Amino acid sequence: MEIMEKAAILGVTGFVGRGLPTLLATAGMSTTGISRAGSGKVAGVAAWQGVEQLDLAGHSVVINLAGEPIDRRWTAESKRRFHESRVGLTNRVVAAISKLPAVERPRVLVNASAVGIYGDRGDEVLGEAAPRGEGYLADLCGAWEAAAMEAEALGVRVVRLRIGIVLGQEGAAFQKLMRVFNLGVGGKLGSGNQWMPWIHVADLRAAIVHAVGSSTLAGAVNGTAPGPERNVDFTRKLASAVRRPAFCHAPGFALKIALGGFGGALLAGQRALPLALEADGFRFRYPTLERALGDLIPASRG
């Protein structure tokens, strides 16, 4: 019987993670799911672990997608949880790898990050070589990536996947957008000129599997579609897809008052492009927003 490679996935019960085990199985890998409960109901998971007792022995692949959602007010307690669920947990992953003999360590760590590392950059085109930006999210993502990079010294290929807005029918961001736009109260945020780097969930999952199988992809990788949209254009296209008006407008000052730091993040823009993925031969199934919405919103296909 052929021995399958084993992949350990932190965040496997989340929106992106729960679609990965079946994809990895097609690439000849079995999945160990790692969750806070040490269990879960995810198709394709062969075994479970709790995050408190990480044992990565026998795993050639580690995928870390864990992270507390940031779409809430950024209180001191929230920031503590943001940091621990990202930087703290990544430190523990690297520590677990370091305890293994060199010949038994995973060959690759795909560690989530976010386009927030670039800060608010206006119209600047952002490939992976662009420098880190400023602000709370940039600092958080910087620390997150620095923690993951410690695995490089252990002989592990590290992919730091800078993820944009993930569009998928079961995703929280898309569901919130659909509720607002279906009610006919959608509209631009602030000036609407800020760039929104997005990606279809199917492409993001496929990109993760590509990163696992590639022997050359390493370092910072933008997990975004090739066609970012300005907020005003994203709004217009989404409204057209659901056949609703989009005349409402959320002023920037109101967002900051209502949502604090997260409101400010909604007004920041990153024109991030997936240069590393495309150079490594990855091809997007949904490179444009029109194609992505056509898949996600059946009414827009007619």
PASEBA-1860 file (N, C-alpha, C; in nm, 3 decimals):
! residues 302
1> MEIMEKAA> 0.085/-0.120/0.000/0.000/0.000/0.000/0.088/0.125/0.000 ~ 0.051/0.220/-0.084/0.129/0.344/-0.092/0.112/0.426/0.035 ~ 0.223/0.477/0.090/0.218/0.560/0.210/0.195/0.705/0.170 ~ 0.089/0.764/0.224/0.054/0.902/0.191/0.133/0.999/0.277 ~ 0.167/1.112/0.221/0.222/1.220/0.301/0.115/1.271/0.396 ~ 0.160/1.330/0.506/0.065/1.384/0.603/0.080/1.535/0.613 ~ -0.033/1.604/0.613/-0.036/1.749/0.629/-0.110/1.783/0.757 ~ -0.054/1.869/0.837/-0.120/1.920/0.957/-0.175/2.059/0.927
9> ILGVTGFV> -0.304/2.079/0.956/-0.367/2.207/0.926/-0.423/2.270/1.054 ~ -0.370/2.385/1.090/-0.427/2.465/1.198/-0.527/2.561/1.135 ~ -0.646/2.569/1.192/-0.752/2.648/1.132/-0.831/2.568/1.031 ~ -0.828/2.435/1.041/-0.896/2.350/0.944/-1.047/2.360/0.955 ~ -1.099/2.405/1.069/-1.245/2.419/1.083/-1.294/2.553/1.032 ~ -1.204/2.640/0.991/-1.243/2.772/0.941/-1.288/2.767/0.796 ~ -1.333/2.880/0.748/-1.391/2.892/0.614/-1.297/2.842/0.505 ~ -1.174/2.887/0.506/-1.077/2.845/0.404/-1.028/2.704/0.431
17> GRGLPTLL> -0.995/2.676/0.557/-0.932/2.549/0.592/-1.017/2.427/0.568 ~ -1.148/2.438/0.588/-1.229/2.317/0.581/-1.245/2.261/0.440 ~ -1.205/2.336/0.339/-1.208/2.284/0.204/-1.077/2.222/0.159 ~ -0.974/2.227/0.243/-0.842/2.182/0.202/-0.819/2.031/0.208 ~ -0.870/1.960/0.311/-0.837/1.817/0.319/-0.873/1.736/0.195 ~ -0.989/1.762/0.136/-1.027/1.686/0.017/-0.938/1.722/-0.102 ~ -0.897/1.850/-0.110/-0.805/1.889/-0.217/-0.668/1.824/-0.199 ~ -0.620/1.822/-0.076/-0.490/1.762/-0.048/-0.492/1.612/-0.074
25> ATAGMSTT> -0.606/1.549/-0.051/-0.617/1.405/-0.076/-0.593/1.373/-0.223 ~ -0.638/1.462/-0.311/-0.615/1.439/-0.454/-0.467/1.450/-0.490 ~ -0.391/1.518/-0.401/-0.246/1.530/-0.421/-0.170/1.424/-0.342 ~ -0.242/1.326/-0.288/-0.178/1.215/-0.218/-0.143/1.243/-0.074 ~ -0.218/1.333/-0.008/-0.189/1.367/0.131/-0.309/1.341/0.221 ~ -0.283/1.288/0.338/-0.385/1.278/0.441/-0.370/1.397/0.536 ~ -0.477/1.432/0.603/-0.478/1.554/0.685/-0.500/1.524/0.832 ~ -0.416/1.586/0.914/-0.441/1.594/1.057/-0.497/1.732/1.087
33> GISRAGSG> -0.617/1.737/1.140/-0.679/1.863/1.175/-0.637/1.905/1.315 ~ -0.601/2.032/1.330/-0.561/2.085/1.461/-0.656/2.198/1.497 ~ -0.726/2.182/1.607/-0.825/2.281/1.650/-0.816/2.301/1.800 ~ -0.881/2.406/1.848/-0.881/2.430/1.992/-0.949/2.316/2.068 ~ -1.054/2.259/2.008/-1.127/2.151/2.074/-1.057/2.016/2.058 ~ -0.962/2.007/1.965/-0.897/1.879/1.940/-0.986/1.784/1.863 ~ -1.090/1.837/1.802/-1.185/1.756/1.724/-1.261/1.849/1.632 ~ -1.345/1.791/1.549/-1.425/1.872/1.458/-1.492/1.785/1.354
41> KVAGVAAW> -1.571/1.847/1.270/-1.640/1.777/1.162/-1.602/1.842/1.031 ~ -1.496/1.791/0.971/-1.446/1.842/0.844/-1.418/1.724/0.753 ~ -1.477/1.724/0.637/-1.459/1.614/0.543/-1.312/1.596/0.508 ~ -1.266/1.473/0.511/-1.131/1.442/0.469/-1.026/1.443/0.578 ~ -1.062/1.484/0.700/-0.964/1.484/0.810/-0.951/1.342/0.865 ~ -0.828/1.291/0.868/-0.803/1.153/0.912/-0.778/1.143/1.061 ~ -0.725/1.249/1.122/-0.692/1.248/1.264/-0.701/1.390/1.318 ~ -0.712/1.401/1.451/-0.727/1.533/1.514/-0.626/1.550/1.626
49> QGVEQLDL> -0.588/1.676/1.646/-0.505/1.716/1.760/-0.560/1.845/1.818 ~ -0.529/1.870/1.945/-0.558/1.999/2.005/-0.438/2.091/1.993 ~ -0.461/2.221/1.991/-0.349/2.315/1.976/-0.257/2.316/2.097 ~ -0.306/2.267/2.209/-0.224/2.268/2.330/-0.121/2.156/2.332 ~ -0.142/2.053/2.249/-0.048/1.940/2.245/-0.004/1.915/2.101 ~ 0.065/2.013/2.045/0.108/2.000/1.906/0.213/1.889/1.892 ~ 0.187/1.795/1.803/0.283/1.690/1.772/0.290/1.680/1.620 ~ 0.395/1.736/1.562/0.409/1.742/1.417/0.497/1.632/1.360
57> AGHSVVIN> 0.532/1.536/1.444/0.611/1.423/1.396/0.534/1.349/1.287 ~ 0.605/1.315/1.180/0.544/1.240/1.072/0.472/1.325/0.970 ~ 0.471/1.456/0.989/0.402/1.547/0.896/0.506/1.617/0.808 ~ 0.488/1.605/0.678/0.581/1.672/0.586/0.533/1.810/0.547 ~ 0.409/1.842/0.582/0.348/1.970/0.547/0.275/2.026/0.668 ~ 0.294/2.155/0.694/0.215/2.225/0.797/0.153/2.348/0.733 ~ 0.023/2.362/0.751/-0.051/2.478/0.701/-0.115/2.546/0.820 ~ -0.079/2.671/0.843/-0.130/2.745/0.958/-0.217/2.860/0.911
65> LAGEPIDR> -0.349/2.842/0.924/-0.445/2.944/0.883/-0.517/3.006/1.002 ~ -0.471/2.977/1.122/-0.541/3.022/1.241/-0.526/3.173/1.261 ~ -0.630/3.233/1.318/-0.626/3.376/1.348/-0.764/3.426/1.388 ~ -0.771/3.495/1.500/-0.897/3.552/1.548/-0.949/3.655/1.448 ~ -1.078/3.650/1.411/-1.132/3.750/1.317/-1.112/3.892/1.368 ~ -1.081/3.984/1.276/-1.053/4.122/1.317/-1.168/4.218/1.288 ~ -1.281/4.164/1.237/-1.392/4.252/1.200/-1.477/4.287/1.322 ~ -1.414/4.355/1.415/-1.478/4.396/1.540/-1.400/4.514/1.596
73> RWTAESKR> -1.452/4.576/1.700/-1.377/4.686/1.762/-1.245/4.636/1.817 ~ -1.141/4.714/1.798/-1.008/4.674/1.841/-0.980/4.723/1.984 ~ -1.040/4.655/2.080/-1.015/4.685/2.220/-0.880/4.625/2.259 ~ -0.834/4.658/2.380/-0.708/4.601/2.427/-0.718/4.450/2.434 ~ -0.831/4.398/2.479/-0.848/4.253/2.486/-0.853/4.191/2.347 ~ -0.920/4.259/2.253/-0.924/4.208/2.116/-0.783/4.200/2.058 ~ -0.705/4.304/2.078/-0.569/4.305/2.024/-0.484/4.194/2.086 ~ -0.507/4.168/2.214/-0.433/4.059/2.278/-0.467/3.926/2.210
81> RFHESRVG> -0.595/3.906/2.179/-0.638/3.782/2.115/-0.591/3.775/1.970 ~ -0.591/3.889/1.901/-0.539/3.892/1.764/-0.393/3.845/1.763 ~ -0.316/3.898/1.858/-0.173/3.868/1.863/-0.148/3.722/1.902 ~ -0.215/3.674/2.004/-0.192/3.538/2.051/-0.232/3.435/1.947 ~ -0.345/3.460/1.877/-0.394/3.363/1.779/-0.312/3.363/1.651 ~ -0.229/3.464/1.632/-0.144/3.472/1.513/0.002/3.453/1.552 ~ 0.059/3.550/1.617/0.201/3.544/1.650/0.229/3.436/1.754 ~ 0.148/3.432/1.859/0.169/3.333/1.964/0.159/3.191/1.913
89> LTNRVVAA> 0.055/3.164/1.836/0.036/3.028/1.785/0.143/2.991/1.684 ~ 0.183/3.086/1.600/0.290/3.056/1.504/0.421/3.027/1.576 ~ 0.449/3.098/1.684/0.567/3.067/1.765/0.562/2.924/1.817 ~ 0.444/2.880/1.856/0.430/2.744/1.909/0.448/2.640/1.798 ~ 0.401/2.672/1.679/0.421/2.581/1.565/0.570/2.564/1.537 ~ 0.642/2.675/1.534/0.786/2.668/1.506/0.859/2.596/1.618 ~ 0.816/2.618/1.741/0.878/2.548/1.853/0.856/2.398/1.842 ~ 0.735/2.357/1.800/0.707/2.214/1.783/0.793/2.155/1.672
97> ISKLPAVE> 0.817/2.232/1.565/0.904/2.185/1.457/1.048/2.170/1.507 ~ 1.091/2.265/1.588/1.231/2.265/1.635/1.262/2.144/1.723 ~ 1.160/2.085/1.783/1.181/1.970/1.871/1.204/1.841/1.793 ~ 1.176/1.844/1.665/1.192/1.724/1.582/1.335/1.713/1.532 ~ 1.384/1.591/1.513/1.515/1.575/1.448/1.511/1.639/1.310 ~ 1.623/1.689/1.265/1.627/1.763/1.138/1.569/1.683/1.022 ~ 1.596/1.553/1.019/1.550/1.471/0.906/1.400/1.445/0.911 ~ 1.337/1.476/1.024/1.194/1.449/1.039/1.109/1.576/1.037
105> RPRVLVNA> 1.173/1.689/1.012/1.097/1.813/1.012/1.015/1.828/0.884 ~ 0.904/1.901/0.890/0.824/1.926/0.769/0.909/1.993/0.663 ~ 0.878/1.965/0.538/0.953/2.028/0.429/0.900/2.167/0.399 ~ 0.773/2.196/0.438/0.714/2.326/0.406/0.617/2.368/0.515 ~ 0.619/2.496/0.545/0.521/2.561/0.631/0.454/2.671/0.549 ~ 0.324/2.655/0.525/0.246/2.762/0.462/0.174/2.835/0.574 ~ 0.214/2.957/0.599/0.163/3.033/0.713/0.085/3.155/0.665 ~ -0.036/3.167/0.713/-0.120/3.280/0.673/-0.060/3.412/0.720
113> SAVGIYGD> -0.083/3.514/0.641/-0.058/3.653/0.677/-0.170/3.731/0.608 ~ -0.154/3.860/0.592/-0.261/3.939/0.531/-0.202/4.059/0.458 ~ -0.279/4.109/0.360/-0.235/4.225/0.283/-0.227/4.349/0.370 ~ -0.281/4.342/0.491/-0.269/4.454/0.584/-0.126/4.489/0.617 ~ -0.032/4.399/0.584/0.109/4.427/0.609/0.158/4.546/0.528 ~ 0.090/4.579/0.419/0.132/4.690/0.334/0.081/4.825/0.383 ~ -0.011/4.825/0.481/-0.069/4.951/0.525/-0.156/5.013/0.418 ~ -0.179/5.142/0.427/-0.261/5.214/0.329/-0.167/5.275/0.225
121> RGDEVLGE> -0.173/5.224/0.099/-0.070/5.260/0.002/-0.124/5.330/-0.123 ~ -0.250/5.375/-0.118/-0.302/5.449/-0.231/-0.300/5.368/-0.359 ~ -0.249/5.428/-0.469/-0.249/5.362/-0.599/-0.121/5.283/-0.627 ~ -0.031/5.275/-0.531/0.094/5.203/-0.551/0.068/5.055/-0.581 ~ 0.129/5.004/-0.687/0.118/4.862/-0.719/0.209/4.784/-0.625 ~ 0.153/4.684/-0.557/0.224/4.615/-0.451/0.250/4.469/-0.488 ~ 0.371/4.444/-0.534/0.417/4.307/-0.547/0.477/4.265/-0.414 ~ 0.520/4.141/-0.406/0.569/4.090/-0.278/0.696/4.158/-0.229
129> AAPRGEGY> 0.769/4.224/-0.318/0.892/4.292/-0.279/0.866/4.429/-0.218 ~ 0.741/4.474/-0.221/0.709/4.606/-0.163/0.738/4.605/-0.013 ~ 0.789/4.716/0.039/0.821/4.720/0.182/0.695/4.721/0.269 ~ 0.714/4.683/0.392/0.605/4.684/0.489/0.554/4.825/0.508 ~ 0.424/4.838/0.533/0.365/4.968/0.556/0.364/5.006/0.703 ~ 0.278/5.102/0.735/0.267/5.152/0.871/0.129/5.127/0.927 ~ 0.119/5.126/1.058/-0.010/5.110/1.123/-0.019/4.979/1.200 ~ -0.128/4.966/1.275/-0.144/4.850/1.364/-0.143/4.719/1.287
137> LADLCGAW> -0.220/4.708/1.178/-0.225/4.583/1.104/-0.091/4.548/1.042 ~ -0.021/4.649/0.992/0.111/4.624/0.934/0.206/4.569/1.040 ~ 0.200/4.626/1.159/0.286/4.578/1.267/0.248/4.436/1.310 ~ 0.118/4.409/1.320/0.073/4.275/1.359/0.115/4.172/1.255 ~ 0.093/4.201/1.128/0.132/4.107/1.022/0.283/4.091/1.015 ~ 0.356/4.199/1.040/0.501/4.190/1.041/0.551/4.095/1.148 ~ 0.493/4.104/1.268/0.532/4.014/1.376/0.491/3.870/1.346 ~ 0.375/3.856/1.283/0.323/3.724/1.244/0.419/3.656/1.146
145> EAAAMEAE> 0.460/3.731/1.044/0.551/3.676/0.944/0.689/3.649/1.003 ~ 0.734/3.735/1.092/0.866/3.715/1.154/0.868/3.585/1.233 ~ 0.756/3.555/1.300/0.747/3.430/1.376/0.757/3.310/1.282 ~ 0.688/3.317/1.168/0.692/3.206/1.072/0.831/3.189/1.013 ~ 0.899/3.300/0.987/1.031/3.295/0.923/1.135/3.224/1.009 ~ 1.110/3.211/1.138/1.204/3.139/1.225/1.220/2.994/1.180 ~ 1.120/2.940/1.112/1.128/2.801/1.066/1.228/2.784/0.955 ~ 1.264/2.892/0.885/1.362/2.880/0.776/1.496/2.832/0.829
153> ALGVRVVR> 1.533/2.879/0.948/1.660/2.837/1.007/1.661/2.690/1.044 ~ 1.542/2.628/1.046/1.529/2.486/1.078/1.527/2.401/0.952 ~ 1.551/2.464/0.835/1.552/2.392/0.710/1.417/2.372/0.646 ~ 1.319/2.452/0.687/1.183/2.440/0.636/1.158/2.551/0.532 ~ 1.101/2.514/0.419/1.059/2.616/0.321/0.933/2.684/0.375 ~ 0.937/2.815/0.385/0.827/2.891/0.445/0.761/2.978/0.340 ~ 0.630/2.965/0.328/0.549/3.050/0.241/0.462/3.137/0.330 ~ 0.480/3.269/0.318/0.401/3.364/0.398/0.290/3.419/0.308
161> LRIGIVLG> 0.170/3.366/0.323/0.061/3.392/0.230/-0.019/3.514/0.276 ~ -0.001/3.624/0.202/-0.066/3.751/0.237/-0.204/3.757/0.172 ~ -0.304/3.723/0.252/-0.438/3.700/0.200/-0.520/3.829/0.197 ~ -0.595/3.846/0.088/-0.687/3.959/0.076/-0.827/3.921/0.122 ~ -0.927/3.993/0.077/-1.066/3.965/0.112/-1.107/3.837/0.040 ~ -1.149/3.736/0.116/-1.183/3.607/0.058/-1.332/3.602/0.028 ~ -1.365/3.579/-0.098/-1.505/3.574/-0.141/-1.550/3.429/-0.157 ~ -1.653/3.393/-0.085/-1.710/3.259/-0.093/-1.844/3.258/-0.023
169> QEGAAFQK> -1.935/3.176/-0.070/-2.071/3.179/-0.020/-2.081/3.150/0.129 ~ -1.986/3.074/0.183/-1.990/3.042/0.326/-1.900/3.133/0.408 ~ -1.838/3.230/0.345/-1.747/3.319/0.416/-1.820/3.435/0.482 ~ -1.772/3.475/0.599/-1.838/3.581/0.675/-1.839/3.713/0.599 ~ -1.729/3.748/0.534/-1.722/3.876/0.463/-1.825/3.881/0.350 ~ -1.833/3.774/0.271/-1.925/3.772/0.158/-2.070/3.770/0.206 ~ -2.097/3.695/0.312/-2.233/3.689/0.364/-2.280/3.825/0.414 ~ -2.191/3.898/0.479/-2.227/4.032/0.527/-2.252/4.125/0.409
177> LMRVFNLG> -2.168/4.117/0.308/-2.189/4.200/0.189/-2.323/4.168/0.124 ~ -2.355/4.041/0.111/-2.479/4.002/0.046/-2.601/4.049/0.124 ~ -2.595/4.043/0.255/-2.708/4.091/0.335/-2.733/4.239/0.309 ~ -2.627/4.316/0.309/-2.639/4.461/0.290/-2.689/4.493/0.149 ~ -2.629/4.431/0.049/-2.664/4.465/-0.089/-2.801/4.410/-0.128 ~ -2.840/4.296/-0.075/-2.973/4.244/-0.105/-3.083/4.332/-0.048 ~ -3.050/4.405/0.058/-3.146/4.499/0.116/-3.148/4.632/0.040 ~ -3.059/4.646/-0.056/-3.054/4.769/-0.134/-2.990/4.885/-0.062
185> VGGKLGSG> -2.910/4.856/0.041/-2.847/4.964/0.118/-2.694/4.956/0.107 ~ -2.646/4.891/0.001/-2.503/4.886/-0.020/-2.451/5.018/-0.073 ~ -2.322/5.037/-0.063/-2.262/5.160/-0.113/-2.115/5.166/-0.082 ~ -2.051/5.268/-0.133/-1.907/5.280/-0.115/-1.873/5.317/0.029 ~ -1.749/5.287/0.066/-1.697/5.319/0.199/-1.600/5.435/0.185 ~ -1.626/5.541/0.258/-1.541/5.658/0.248/-1.544/5.715/0.107 ~ -1.426/5.748/0.054/-1.420/5.804/-0.081/-1.451/5.700/-0.187 ~ -1.431/5.572/-0.154/-1.449/5.465/-0.251/-1.329/5.444/-0.342
193> NQWMPWIH> -1.226/5.527/-0.328/-1.109/5.517/-0.416/-1.008/5.413/-0.370 ~ -1.023/5.363/-0.248/-0.926/5.267/-0.195/-0.937/5.133/-0.269 ~ -0.821/5.070/-0.291/-0.816/4.943/-0.362/-0.853/4.828/-0.268 ~ -0.929/4.732/-0.321/-0.970/4.615/-0.244/-0.908/4.490/-0.307 ~ -0.806/4.433/-0.244/-0.748/4.309/-0.295/-0.834/4.191/-0.248 ~ -0.892/4.117/-0.341/-0.985/4.010/-0.309/-0.936/3.881/-0.374 ~ -0.998/3.769/-0.337/-0.968/3.641/-0.401/-1.086/3.548/-0.380 ~ -1.120/3.470/-0.482/-1.224/3.368/-0.469/-1.169/3.256/-0.382
201> VADLRAAI> -1.251/3.203/-0.292/-1.204/3.100/-0.199/-1.149/2.978/-0.271 ~ -1.208/2.943/-0.386/-1.157/2.827/-0.460/-1.015/2.851/-0.508 ~ -0.985/2.973/-0.551/-0.849/3.005/-0.594/-0.753/3.008/-0.476 ~ -0.798/3.057/-0.362/-0.710/3.061/-0.245/-0.675/2.920/-0.201 ~ -0.773/2.833/-0.194/-0.744/2.694/-0.156/-0.651/2.628/-0.257 ~ -0.677/2.652/-0.386/-0.589/2.595/-0.489/-0.448/2.651/-0.479 ~ -0.435/2.779/-0.443/-0.303/2.841/-0.427/-0.227/2.778/-0.311 ~ -0.299/2.744/-0.204/-0.234/2.680/-0.090/-0.182/2.542/-0.129
209> VHAVGSST> -0.263/2.466/-0.201/-0.219/2.334/-0.247/-0.102/2.348/-0.344 ~ -0.106/2.450/-0.429/0.007/2.477/-0.519/0.134/2.507/-0.440 ~ 0.121/2.589/-0.336/0.237/2.625/-0.254/0.295/2.502/-0.185 ~ 0.209/2.412/-0.143/0.256/2.288/-0.080/0.337/2.204/-0.179 ~ 0.289/2.193/-0.302/0.353/2.106/-0.399/0.471/2.167/-0.471 ~ 0.482/2.300/-0.470/0.591/2.366/-0.539/0.723/2.345/-0.465 ~ 0.830/2.335/-0.540/0.962/2.327/-0.478/1.033/2.462/-0.480 ~ 0.972/2.562/-0.546/1.038/2.690/-0.567/0.969/2.808/-0.500
217> LAGAVNGT> 0.842/2.794/-0.467/0.769/2.907/-0.409/0.805/2.920/-0.261 ~ 0.853/3.037/-0.223/0.892/3.060/-0.084/0.889/3.210/-0.055 ~ 0.885/3.244/0.073/0.883/3.384/0.113/0.744/3.443/0.106 ~ 0.738/3.575/0.087/0.610/3.645/0.080/0.538/3.610/-0.049 ~ 0.409/3.582/-0.039/0.325/3.548/-0.154/0.190/3.616/-0.136 ~ 0.153/3.700/-0.230/0.022/3.767/-0.221/-0.089/3.669/-0.259 ~ -0.177/3.641/-0.164/-0.292/3.555/-0.188/-0.410/3.640/-0.231 ~ -0.398/3.698/-0.350/-0.499/3.788/-0.404/-0.518/3.759/-0.552
225> APGPERNV> -0.634/3.797/-0.604/-0.661/3.780/-0.748/-0.582/3.883/-0.828 ~ -0.560/3.858/-0.957/-0.483/3.951/-1.040/-0.555/4.083/-1.065 ~ -0.686/4.088/-1.040/-0.763/4.208/-1.070/-0.823/4.275/-0.948 ~ -0.742/4.344/-0.865/-0.800/4.417/-0.752/-0.893/4.527/-0.803 ~ -0.987/4.567/-0.721/-1.086/4.668/-0.760/-1.087/4.782/-0.661 ~ -1.111/4.903/-0.710/-1.139/5.012/-0.618/-1.271/4.983/-0.548 ~ -1.286/5.031/-0.427/-1.408/5.006/-0.351/-1.533/5.050/-0.426 ~ -1.527/5.164/-0.493/-1.644/5.213/-0.565/-1.681/5.121/-0.680
233> DFTRKLAS> -1.582/5.062/-0.748/-1.609/4.971/-0.858/-1.654/4.835/-0.807 ~ -1.593/4.790/-0.698/-1.635/4.665/-0.635/-1.783/4.676/-0.596 ~ -1.819/4.790/-0.537/-1.957/4.815/-0.495/-2.051/4.812/-0.615 ~ -2.014/4.880/-0.721/-2.100/4.887/-0.840/-2.121/4.749/-0.902 ~ -2.014/4.671/-0.912/-2.025/4.539/-0.974/-2.104/4.442/-0.887 ~ -2.087/4.451/-0.757/-2.164/4.364/-0.668/-2.312/4.401/-0.673 ~ -2.342/4.530/-0.673/-2.481/4.574/-0.681/-2.546/4.528/-0.811 ~ -2.471/4.534/-0.919/-2.523/4.489/-1.047/-2.549/4.339/-1.047
241> AVRRPAFC> -2.460/4.264/-0.981/-2.475/4.119/-0.977/-2.600/4.076/-0.900 ~ -2.633/4.149/-0.793/-2.753/4.115/-0.714/-2.875/4.194/-0.760 ~ -2.854/4.281/-0.861/-2.962/4.359/-0.921/-3.032/4.446/-0.816 ~ -2.949/4.518/-0.744/-2.997/4.612/-0.643/-2.922/4.743/-0.659 ~ -2.980/4.854/-0.613/-2.908/4.981/-0.619/-2.796/4.985/-0.517 ~ -2.705/5.077/-0.535/-2.593/5.095/-0.441/-2.571/5.243/-0.421 ~ -2.674/5.309/-0.369/-2.668/5.455/-0.355/-2.624/5.501/-0.217 ~ -2.616/5.407/-0.121/-2.578/5.449/0.014/-2.427/5.476/0.021
249> HAPGFALK> -2.390/5.553/0.121/-2.251/5.593/0.136/-2.218/5.597/0.284 ~ -2.113/5.527/0.322/-2.068/5.529/0.461/-1.949/5.622/0.472 ~ -1.968/5.742/0.525/-1.856/5.837/0.536/-1.744/5.780/0.622 ~ -1.622/5.817/0.587/-1.508/5.766/0.661/-1.513/5.799/0.808 ~ -1.551/5.920/0.844/-1.552/5.958/0.985/-1.653/5.875/1.063 ~ -1.765/5.840/0.997/-1.867/5.761/1.065/-1.818/5.618/1.091 ~ -1.746/5.561/0.992/-1.690/5.428/1.011/-1.591/5.425/1.127 ~ -1.509/5.529/1.136/-1.410/5.533/1.244/-1.476/5.549/1.380
257> IALGGFGG> -1.583/5.628/1.385/-1.655/5.646/1.511/-1.723/5.515/1.552 ~ -1.787/5.450/1.454/-1.864/5.330/1.484/-1.777/5.208/1.511 ~ -1.667/5.196/1.437/-1.587/5.072/1.442/-1.445/5.091/1.492 ~ -1.407/5.213/1.522/-1.273/5.237/1.573/-1.166/5.200/1.473 ~ -1.064/5.126/1.520/-0.952/5.090/1.434/-0.993/5.008/1.314 ~ -1.091/4.920/1.330/-1.135/4.840/1.217/-1.202/4.927/1.111 ~ -1.271/5.032/1.155/-1.330/5.124/1.059/-1.223/5.190/0.974 ~ -1.111/5.226/1.037/-1.000/5.283/0.963/-0.941/5.185/0.865
265> ALLAGQRA> -0.937/5.056/0.903/-0.883/4.953/0.815/-0.968/4.938/0.690 ~ -1.098/4.957/0.702/-1.187/4.947/0.586/-1.161/5.057/0.484 ~ -1.101/5.165/0.529/-1.073/5.278/0.440/-0.934/5.270/0.379 ~ -0.852/5.178/0.430/-0.717/5.162/0.376/-0.721/5.077/0.250 ~ -0.630/5.101/0.159/-0.629/5.027/0.034/-0.493/4.968/0.003 ~ -0.495/4.850/-0.060/-0.372/4.785/-0.105/-0.395/4.732/-0.246 ~ -0.322/4.784/-0.341/-0.332/4.736/-0.479/-0.233/4.621/-0.497 ~ -0.263/4.511/-0.426/-0.170/4.398/-0.421/-0.193/4.304/-0.539
273> LPLALEAD> -0.085/4.260/-0.600/-0.091/4.170/-0.715/-0.017/4.039/-0.683 ~ -0.066/3.926/-0.733/-0.007/3.795/-0.702/0.111/3.761/-0.793 ~ 0.212/3.844/-0.792/0.324/3.826/-0.884/0.398/3.695/-0.860 ~ 0.418/3.660/-0.733/0.494/3.538/-0.702/0.418/3.414/-0.744 ~ 0.289/3.409/-0.718/0.209/3.294/-0.758/0.212/3.275/-0.910 ~ 0.189/3.383/-0.982/0.184/3.371/-1.128/0.320/3.335/-1.185 ~ 0.427/3.390/-1.128/0.562/3.356/-1.175/0.594/3.210/-1.150 ~ 0.528/3.151/-1.049/0.552/3.011/-1.015/0.461/2.917/-1.094
281> GFRFRYPT> 0.383/2.974/-1.186/0.301/2.890/-1.273/0.158/2.870/-1.229 ~ 0.117/2.937/-1.122/-0.023/2.921/-1.078/-0.115/2.998/-1.171 ~ -0.229/2.938/-1.204/-0.328/3.002/-1.289/-0.461/3.014/-1.216 ~ -0.515/3.133/-1.218/-0.638/3.160/-1.146/-0.760/3.114/-1.226 ~ -0.852/3.052/-1.156/-0.979/3.015/-1.218/-1.071/3.136/-1.224 ~ -1.056/3.227/-1.127/-1.141/3.346/-1.119/-1.053/3.471/-1.111 ~ -0.992/3.511/-1.222/-0.900/3.624/-1.219/-0.968/3.760/-1.211 ~ -1.096/3.768/-1.249/-1.168/3.896/-1.247/-1.286/3.888/-1.152
289> LERALGDL> -1.326/4.004/-1.101/-1.439/4.008/-1.009/-1.567/3.964/-1.078 ~ -1.584/4.000/-1.205/-1.704/3.959/-1.277/-1.716/3.807/-1.282 ~ -1.605/3.739/-1.308/-1.610/3.594/-1.315/-1.637/3.534/-1.176 ~ -1.577/3.592/-1.073/-1.599/3.542/-0.937/-1.744/3.559/-0.895 ~ -1.801/3.677/-0.922/-1.941/3.702/-0.884/-2.036/3.615/-0.967 ~ -1.999/3.589/-1.090/-2.080/3.502/-1.173/-2.090/3.362/-1.115 ~ -1.986/3.318/-1.047/-1.987/3.187/-0.982/-2.062/3.190/-0.850 ~ -2.045/3.299/-0.776/-2.098/3.305/-0.639/-2.242/3.352/-0.631
297> IPASRG> -2.288/3.425/-0.731/-2.424/3.478/-0.729/-2.498/3.427/-0.853 ~ -2.572/3.318/-0.839/-2.637/3.256/-0.957/-2.721/3.353/-1.038 ~ -2.787/3.449/-0.972/-2.873/3.542/-1.045/-2.797/3.625/-1.144 ~ -2.665/3.642/-1.120/-2.585/3.729/-1.208/-2.546/3.657/-1.336 ~ -2.573/3.528/-1.345/-2.532/3.452/-1.463/-2.633/3.465/-1.577 ~ -2.754/3.503/-1.542/-2.860/3.502/-1.643/-2.853/3.618/-1.740
END
